[in-house]
Amino acid sequence: MYDPEFSLEYDRFDPEAEGLRESMTSTGNGYFCTRGAAEWEDTGEVHYPGTYAHRCYNRETTIMGGSPVHNEDLVNLPNWLVLKLRIDGEDAIRLSNAEVLSYRHVYDIRTATVIREVRFRDRNGRETSLVSRRFVSMAHSHQGALEWTLTPENWAGRVEIVSAIDGRVSNRAVARYRDLEGRHLDPVTPRTFGPDTIALKVQIRQSDIYIAQAARTRVFSGSNTEPIDVDRDLYQMEDYIQQVLAFDVAEGSAVRVEKIVSMFTSRDDAITEPLASAGRHVLRYSDFAAAWDEHAAAWDELWDVCDIRLPREPRTQLLLRLHVSHVLQVCSRHTSRLDAGVPARGLNGEAYRGHVFWDELYVYPFLDLRIPEVTKGLIMYRYRRLSEAQAAATEAGYRGAMYPWQSGSDGTEETQLVHLNPLSGLWDPDLSRHQRHVSAAIFYNVWRYYQATDDFEFLADQGAEMMLEITRFWASIAEYNPERDRYEIHGVMGPDEFHERYPDSDEAGLHNNAYTNVMVAWIAAKAIEVLELLSTSRQTALRAALRVTNEELHRWSEMSRKMFVPFHDGVISQFEGYEKLDEIDWDHYRAEYSNIQRMDRILRAEGHDPNRFKVSKQADAVMLFFLFDDNELRPIFERLRYEYDRDLVRRTVDYYDERSSHGSTLSFVAYAGVLAGFDPESSWERFKVALESDVSDLQGGTTKEGIHMGVMAGTLDLVQRYYVGARIYDGVLVFRPRLLPHLDGVSFSMRYRGTPLRVQISGETLTVRAEAEGFRVPVQVGVNGETVQLGAGQSHEFRVPTAPLPA
């Protein structure tokens, strides 16, 4: 039996659901990740084995209608899984050519191990049981391992095990991309390293990255630790290599097959070249059992700091842990050593082409307060691409740093100019590169990381430079309107995405997106504050290097006080002119379509322009209340000389909730967060939808193309930041718990400014303990106006009311 608190289980094979299950049972370690496809199955309509690694992008061109279309993709790397069973020389066993007697597919969340237990009867009546276990090692970043336990139940005979590395792969997972070039690998060479080890080296075509995998396959009898002698035949091509291992089996006697794999790329440090490294390392690796023990120990260490216990809510508990596991598969301590960003769809699918968006905004809060070194490494991905963002701003006629909406290998804009509408079959213009708010998100992420860690060296050496250049960009894109005595920003899109331009306008973008303008007002003030935090010498050097003038600082100060924010009918307008758009007949569309989340595609397929309607894909103006609480947002609005009260928040949230299709699952996270303060039960319902969105594939087929990193991490942040209410104010970690009936018994670890903390709620008591082991500095924590300082080993109990606290 598997631990029900750490197991995602499927008890029958369902071809239609297999793509989703392969995504949900992927296993990775922050360096590379492999989908949970069965080793014995080939790529087709049902199965899609895929392996992806940070930094392995390739740019290709497709000619469509005589025009070149350029795309950069995260590359599907050679398939190291291939392990097939042949009995007495017959065709390899697949689920489609055998009678399945029993089937279980399990994802062990605690160790990110995928397990299949299958009993089958072949066409000759032979009954066989097969248990497969597989992991990508969290202990050794380059290691993967696979184990079969094979038992002939009513027969004896000769079997052959085909163990291969297949480089004949392409990017074909996303149906709407299949008209675009998906070949990214060129063959280099197959090779062997001794009698039991095969290897393959390929080259990514345009980016010239070399990938090498080596696989050591051995057979063991029962529990014996010494491999048995088998006959081996080798077959190889330029882009494929296999060994066939032949041996006899006896009725009722189990044999084990171990396939241990090593993968390196030419981007790795401390290697001569990847093929030699892959071969050398795989020969050093221990057997499966010892390798799994090391892997499990590495995960145990991560769970010590990342687990969230919610004992009263078993389903919620399970899904939170599933999300922790997937976030750490993509963003682990291994990742912090790489030049890697956060792909919005993780490392287990090809949706969004593996690009890095603003979704990292939802990922970092969980990491900031647990393994902040990972956040720092991921932010460095942005810092290393600062010069590219500066060049992009210059080319667009601006100053400072303008980060791309979609980023890949080098930080240039990877957003397509067209995208396919699967409902209409037409390629529509894609204007989403005008979502300049990605630069605001990066600024926000740097500041929140500094708040959580007090990493002043990073702020002074890299963070401040990014923040000042981002502020400079916003100052250059903003225009002063003397009639209003306000600064305005034109030609941008907000997070909503359904509104790309005004109706009947050929000009891309909108005027005065409220989310963007308020973020810019905050940024303008915060940039001056950051500059003042620096030492005089560093401040002088940085200003000299960036040529920041007093006139610029004056403009930033003015923008912090004079950004224009549109309002209508007592709510914040999503953008200027929003009130002039047409209302939509929601009842009609809900009756007509089973899923209306992508209302933009539905409207376009019907010949309508989504820009004409008050319909949003996701939280836009509402995002302000998600990123900032009342203590932070009120001073921003007051500095801008706009009235701000709690009713404004509720009116605005309710207004857009009625007009949102929640076409992005991120929207459920944002609304759950903002509703926590005044509609806790509605908040909890949105939270549960967000929790289920991937595992239950609520968007109807998107999760098989890759998990949603922002949503998974966002649900963890909801517990931490919105329900337990952990926020940082002036160096004090403050807790403001809400939804206490759901939270009774919740506990988790945190790491605030280097000091490990343990947080627990029991009844009406919230306890915070500063752990003695790993203690760095005393920290201040507070609840409901009571603030205490905790030293090593000290704890404090705070009384918390059962009713929700105001935000």
N, C-alpha and C positions, 0 to 999 in steps of 0.2 A: 504493500500500500504506500501511496505517496501522501505527504503532508498536505491535507486539504487547504491549509492556510497559505501554501506556497505552490499550488499546482493548478495549471490550466489544462483540462482534460477533455478529449474528444473520444467517444466510445464507439464510433462507427465511421467508416470511410464515406465521405460525401464529395463526389467530384466537383460539384458546383461551389462548394465552400473551400476547396483545397487551397486556392490562391490566397484567400484570407488567412487560413491557418498557417500557411508557409510564412506569411509576414509576422503573425503573432507568435510563432515559435522559432523565430530566428535566434541565432546565438552569435554574440560578438563581444569584443573586449576594448572598444575605443580606438583600435588600430584597424581591424577589419571585421566584417560581419558577413555571415552566410545565412541565407534564407532556410527555413525549416523544411525544405523539400526532401522527399524520400530519396535515398542514395541510388536506388535501383530503377528510378523513373527518369525518362528523358524529357527535354523541353517540348511542350506541346500546348494544347488548349487547356489541359487540366493542371499540369505541373510546370513550375518555372524555377529551376535551381539558379541561384544567383549569389555571387560573392562580390562585395564592394569594399573599397578601402579609402580612407581619407586621402585627399590630394590627387587621386587618380582620375583626372579629367582628360577629355579629348574633344577637340573642335573639328567638326566636319561640315561640309557644304552639300546641300541638296538642291537640285535644279527643279523648280516647280513652276510650270507655265512659262518656262524660258527665263525665269528670274532665280538668282541664287538666294537660298535661305541658309543662314549660318546658325549653327547651334553648338553649344558645348555641353557635354554630358558627363556625368559620373559613370565610369565604364564598368560594365559587367565583366569581371575578370574570369580567368579559366576556372572551370568547374572541378574542384578537387574531391568532390563527394563520391564520384562514380565507383560503386561497388555493386556487382551483380552476381546472381546465383544461377548456375546452370547445373542441371541434374542429368547424369548419363548422356551428356552430349546434346541435350535438347535445348530449345530456345530459352533465353534468360527469363526467369520468373518475374512477372509484373502483376499488379493487382487486377489488370484487365484480362489476363489469360489464366487466372487461377480462381478457385472458389474460396472466398474469404470466410473462414469459420469463426474467427473473432479478431477484433481490431481495437487497439487502443493507441492513441497519439497524445503524448503528455509533454507539457513544457514545465520543467522543474524551475520555478521562478527563482528560488534561492541560489541556484548555481548556473542559471542560464544554460541548462542542458535539455536537449530535445530527445525524447525517447519514443520509440514505436515498438509495440508488442503485437505481432501478427501470427495467427495460425491460419494455414491455408492448405487446400487440397488441390494438387495439380491434376492435369488431364488424365494421368495414369493412376489416380487414386492415392498417390503418396501424400501423407499428411506430415506437415513440417511446422515447427514453431521457430520464430525468428524474433529476437529482441535486439533492437538497435539503440545505441546511446551515442550521443555526439555533443561536443562542445568546442568552442573557440576559447582558448585559455586566457583567463584573466591574470594568471601568474606570469606567462611568457607571451609577449605581444604578438610574436610571429607564429605561434603554434595553434594548430587545430588537431582534433583527435576524434576517431570514430571506432566503435566497437560493435561487432555482431556476436551474438550467442545463438548458434544454429543447432537445433535438435531434430534429427529425423525420428518421427514418432512411430511409424509403422513400416519402416523400410531401411535398407542399407544399400550402399552403392558408391559410385564415383561422382564427386562433385567438382565443379570448377568455379572459382571465384575470379571474376574479372575486376581488377583494380586499375583505375585509369585516372589520368589528368587530361581534361578536354579543353583545348584552347579554341575550339571551333564555335565559340559563343558570340553572340551579338546582343545589342540592346533591343529587345522585342517585348518587354513586359507591358508597356502602356499602349493600348490599341490606337489611341488618337495620334501617337507619334510614329506609327508604322510606315507611313508614307515618307518619312524622313530617314536619312542615312543612319543605319544602326550598327554598321561594321566599324569597330574601333581597334581591333587587334591584328597585328601582323605576326606571322610565325618567325621564330629565331632558331631555336634548336631544342630537340628532345635529348635526354641524356640519362644514364644510369649512374648510381653511386653504390656499387657493390651489387650482390645478387638479389637483394630484397628491396631496393630503393630505385624508384623512377623519378624523373624530374622533367620539367618543361619550362622553357623560357620564351616569352613573347614580348612584343614591343607595342606600346600604344602609338597609334599611327602618326598623329600630328604632334603630340606633346613629347614624343620620344622617351617616354618613361618605360623602363624595362621591368617586367614582372617575372618572378621565378617562383615556382612551387616544386617542392620535393616531397614524395610520399613513400613511407616505409611500411610495407604490408607483411604481416606475419600471421601464422596460424598456430593456435595452442589447443591442446587436448584438455577439456574440462578445466580444472583449476590449476593445472600445471603452469609453472612460470617459464619453462624453457620451450621455445617454439619447436614444432615438429617439422620434419623434412617434407617438403612438397615439391612436385614437379612445377617448373616455371617456364612459361613461354613468353617471349617479348615481341610486341608489335608496336611499331612507331611510324608516325608521319611527321611532317613539319610542325603541325599544330595539335598533335594528339599522340599520347603514348599510353600503353597499357601493358600490364602483366596478367597472365592467366595462371592462377595457382590451382593445381589439380591434386586431389588426395581422396582417400577412401573414408567413408563415415559408417558408423555402426548404429543399428537401431537403438534408440533411447539414449545414445551417448552424445553429449553436447560437445561442440567445438567452438572456439572463439577465434574471430578474425579481428586483428587490430590494424587500423590504418592511421598512422601518425604523420602529420603534415607540417611542413614549415613553408612560410611565404615571406618573401622579401621583395622590395621594389628598389629601383635605383635612386629613389628619393631618401632612402634610409641612411642614418649616420653609421659611422664606424664599420663600413664594409668596403671590400674591394670592388665587387660586383655581385648582383643578387643571386645568380645561379650557384656560385661557389658557396655563398653564405647559406642559402637554403639547404644545399646538400650537406654541408658541414654540421649545421644545427640539427637537422632531422636525425642524423646518426647519433647525436649526443642525447637526444630526448629519451626519457625513461619510458617504461611501458605504460599502457593506458591507465591502469589503476593508480600508479604513483603520480602520473600527470594529472589525473582527475583530483587526487587529494590536494595537490598544490593549487590547482584551479579553485577548488572549493574553499580552501583556506584564504585565498585572495578575496573571494566573494564574502566570506565571513567578516573580514576586516571592513569591507565596504558596507555591509549591512549594519555593523556596529554604529556607523555614523549616519546611515541613510534610511534606516527602517522607520516607518510610521505605523505605530500600533493603534488600532481602533477596534478594540475587542467587541464592542456592542454591535458593530455593523459588519458581519462576516463577508458579505459580497463587496462592500466598499473596501474592507481591509484587503481582500484578495486583489482587487483591481488597482488599488494604490500601490501594492507591492509589484504587480505586473508592470505598472508605469515606471516605478523606480528601476526595475530591472532593465527595461528598454532604454531609459534615459542613460543609464550607466553603460549599456552596450555601445552607445554612440559617443558618450562624453565621459571617459574615465581618466585615471591618472596617466595612462599611456597617451591619451589624446593631448595632454598638456605639453608633451614634448614635441608635438608635431606642429607644423604650420597648417592648422586645420580650423575651419569654422564649423557652424552647426547646420548641416543640411536639414531643410525644413521637414523632409520625409525620412530622416534617419539614414541608415546605411543598409537597408534591407529592401529597397525597391528603387524604381526609376522615375517615379512621378516628380514633377518639377525639375527633372534632369539632375537631381542631386544638388541643386543650387542653394545658396545661403541667402535667406530673406531677413525680414525683421522678426521672425518667430523666435529668435534667440532672446528677445525681450521677455518671453514667457519661460524660458529655460533657466536663465541665470539666477533668479531669486532662490531657487532650490539649491543650486550648487554654491552660491555665494556663502551660505551659512552652513555648509557641510564640507565641501572639498573646493575651497576657493582657488586653489592653485590651478584647477581645471578651468574655472572662469577666466583667470588671468591669461592662461595659454590661449583660450579662444578669443579673448579681446585682442591679444597680440596678432591674431590673424587680420584683424581690422587695422591695427597699427602698421603692419608691414605693407598694407595697401593704401596707406595715407597718400603717398605720392600719386597713385593712380586716381584717387578721389580728387586730389588737387588738380590734376590734369583734366579730369572730366568737368570740373567747375569752370576752369579756364576756357575749355572748348565751347561750353554753353554760354559764355559771356559773363560768368560770375567770378567771385573770388573764394578763397578758402577751400574747403573739402566737401565735395558732393558725392556721397557714396552711392553705389548703384542699387537699384531695387533688387536685382538678382545678381549675386556674385558667385564666381566659381574659382578658377585657378589663380588668376592674376588680378582680380579686382576690377576688371572692366565690366561694363554693363552687358549682361547676358540675356536680358529680356528680349523675347521675340517681338518682331514687328507685327506678326499675325499669329492668331491661334485658332484651333479648330473647335467649332461648336458641334459637339456630337449629336445634338438634336436636329440641327438643320443640315449638317454635313458641309457647311460652308466655312471658309477661312475668313475670320473677321479681323479687323485691325486691333492691335493690342497697344493700348496707350498707358499700360500700368507702370511704365518707367517713370511716369510723372509722380509716383508716390515718393516724393522727396522726404517724407517723414521717416524713412529708414535712417537718415542721418541723425534725426532727433532721438531715435531709439538707441543708437550707438552712444550718443552723449549720455543719455539716461542710464545705460548699462554701466558705463565707466563710473559714474557718480555713485550708483548703488553698490558697486563692488567696493569702492573706497569706503563708503559708510560701513559696510559689513566687516571689512578687514583692517581698516586704518593703515593700509599699505601706502604710506606716504611716499616711499621711494618710487613706486610705480606711478603714482599721481604726478610727481615732479618730473620723472624721466620720460614717460610716454603719455600718460593720461591727459595731462594738461595740454600738451601739444595738439592732440586730437580734438579736445574740447574747444580750444581756442579757434582752430581752423574750421570746425563745424559751425561755431558761432559766427565767424567771419562770413561763411557761406550764406547763412540766414540773413545777415545784415546786408549782403549784396543782392539777394533776391527780393528782399522787402522794399517796398516803395512808400515814400512819405506822401500822404494825401493832405495838403494844407487845409482843404475845406473841412475835413473831419478832425484835423490835428491828430491823425492816427497813422500808424504804419500798416500797410496791407501787403498781402502776398497773393499773387495771381499765378494761374497756370499750373496748379498742382492738384493732385488727387489725395483724398484721405484714405483711411483703412477700408472704407466701405467697398470700393472697387466697382460697384455697379454704375457709379456716376463718373464718367471720364471727361465729359465736356457738357456745355449747355445745349439744350435742344436747338437744332437747326444751325448750330455753330460749327465752323470748320476748325476753330482754335481748340487745341487740346488743353485740358485742365479746367479748373474752377477758380473762382475768386474767394479768398478768405475762408478756407476750410478751418472751422473753429478748433478742431483738435490740433492742427498744425500751428495755428497762430498762438494758442495758449501755451503749447509746448515751447514755442520760440520765445515768448515772453519770459517763461521760466528759465530757459537756456541763457538768455541775455543777462539775466541777473546772476545766475549761478556761475557763469564764466568769469565775471568780475570777482565773485567770491573766491573761486578757485585760484585766480591769479594772486589774490591777496593772501592766500594760505601759504604760498611759496616763500622761500627765503628771498631776501633782497637781491642776492647775487643770482639766484636761479631765475627770479622774475625778470631781472635786467637782461640776462642772457637769452631767455626765451622770447622776450619782446623784441630783442635785437635780431634774433634768428628769423622770427616770423614777420618782423617789421610792423609790429602792432603799435599804432600811433595813439596819442591822446584823443584825437578826433574820433577814432574808431571806438575807443572805450566810452566816449560821450554818447555816440550813436547807440551802442549797446544798452547803456543806461536808459536812454530815451525809449528804446524799444521795449524794455522791461516795464515801462510805465504807459506806453501809448500804442500797443498792438490793438488792432481792431478785432472785436469779437461780435459776430452777427447774432441777433436774437429775433424771434418772432413768436407771437402768441404766448409769451411768458416762458419760453424755453430757449435754450441755446440752439441756434440754427446750425445744421450740419455744415452748410456753406452759405455764402451770401446768395440770396435768390431761391433758396430751397422752398420757401413758402409758396412760390409761384408754380410749383410742379403739381401735376395731377395726382389725385388719390387713386389707389388701385382697388379693384373689386376682389378682395382677398377671399371672400366666400366662394366666388365663382372659380377661382384657381384652385382652391383646396378641394372643391368638388370635382374639378376636371382632371387634376393631376394627383397621383399618389404621393409625389415628393415635389415640393415647391421650393426647396432650398436654393436651387440655382435658377431663380426667377429671371435673371438676365438672359440665360439661354432659352428659356421658355418664351419670353417676350420676343426675342429676336427671331425665333423659329416661327412665331405668329406674324412676323412683319412689323413688330413694334420696336420702338427705341426705348430701352430702359432709362435713358437719361431724362425722359419726360415724366417719370413717375416718382412718387415718394415711396421708394422701395430700396431697402439697404440689404447688402449681403451680410453685414456683421456690424458689431459695435463700432461707431465712428466717434461722434461727439461724446458718447458714453464712455469711451476709453479714458477720458480725462479722469473720471471718477474711479476707474480701475487702477490707474497708475499712481494717483495721488489721493490721499484721504482728505477729510475736511480741514485738518490742521495745516495741511500743505497747500491746498487749493484756494482756501479762503484768502490768504495773504496775496496770492497771485492776482485774484480778481479785484481785491481791494486796491492793490497797487495800480491796477489798470483802471480804477475808478468805475467798476461795474458792481452792481448789487449782487450779493451772494448770500443765499440762505439754504437751509435744508430742503425747503419746498422746491427750490430750483432744481436740486438734484433729482428729487422724486418725479417732478413734472417731466424733466428731460428724459429720464430713464423710461418712464411709462410711455411717453410719446413715441420714442423710437422703437421700443419693444413691440408696439402695435404695427410698426411699419418695417420690421426686419424679417427677412426669410431665414436668417441664421444659416446662410449658405456656407459659412465656414464654421467648423466646430470650435474654433477659437472664440466665437461669439458667445457660446454657452459658458465658457470660462469667464469672460469679461462680465456678462450679466450676472452670473452667480456671485462674483465678487462684489459688484456694486449693490446687489439686492440684499446682501447679508445684513446690512445695517438697518433696513426698514421693512423687508419682507423675507424673513429668514426661511420660511417653508418653501417659497418660490425659489429662493436661492439654492436650497438643498436639492430641489427637483432639477434645476439646471446643472448642478454639480453632478448628479447621478447620470444625467444625459451625457455630459462630457466624459464621465468615467466609462460609459458604455460605448462611446462613439466609435472607437477602433475595434474593440473586441467583438462588438455586435455589428460592426460595419453599418452604422446608421446612415451613412451617406450613399449606401447602395453600390458598393463596388470599388470604392477608392482606396480602402486600406490594403487590398492585395497589391497595390502599386507602391506601398510604403507606409509605415506608421506616421502619425502626425506628432512630431516631437513637441511642438508648442502646447498641444492639448494635454499630452501625457504629463509633461512637466508642470503645466498650468494647474492641473488638478492637485498636484502635490503642494503647489504654492497656495492654492485656495485654503487648504487645511492650515498651513503654516501662517499665512499672512492675513487671511480674511476671517477664518473661523477661530483659531487660537489668537489671531490678531497681533502677530509679531511685527513691530515696526521700530524704526530707529529714529529718535529725535535727539539732536544735540548730544550724541554720544551715549544715550540711554536706550537700552533695548526694552521697549514697552510692549506689554501683552494686554490685549483688550478682547477677551473671549466672547464669542457669540455662539448661538445654536448649542448651548450646553447639553440639552437632552441627547443630542447626537454625539457629543464629544466626551461624554463621561468615560473615563478610562484611557483617553488618548494619551500617548506618550511618544516622544521622539528626542533625538539628540540634535544639537546645534553646535556650531563653532563660531563664536562671536569674537572678533578681533584676536583670533588665535587661541582663545580659551574655550575648551569643550564644556558644553552645558547639557544638562538633562532636564527636559520639561515634561510635566505630567499634570493632568487635570483629573481629580477624583471628587465627585460631588460638586461642592461649591469651593473647593480648594485647588489653587494652582500652585505647584511647587517647582521651583527652579533650583538646581544644584550645579555648582561649579566643580567639575571633576578635578581631583588632585593630580591624576595622571595626565600629563600633557598640558597642565596649567601654564599659562603664559603671563597674563596680567590680570589684576582685579578688574571686574566689569560691573557696570551699573545696570540694574534691571528694575522695572517698575510695573505696577498694575494699579489702575484707577487712582492715580495721584500719589501712591505710595512708592517711594524709590529707595532701594537698598544697594549697597556695594557688596559683592561676593568675592571672597578670597578662595584660595585652594581648599577644596573639600567642604566649603560652606554651602548651605542651602537656606531657602526662605520660603515660607508658606504664605501665599496671598489669598485673601478671601475674594471670591468673585460672585457677583449676583447672578441669579438664575435667569433673569430677564435680559434680553439683548441690550448691550450698551449702545449709546449713540455713536456714530462714526467719529 
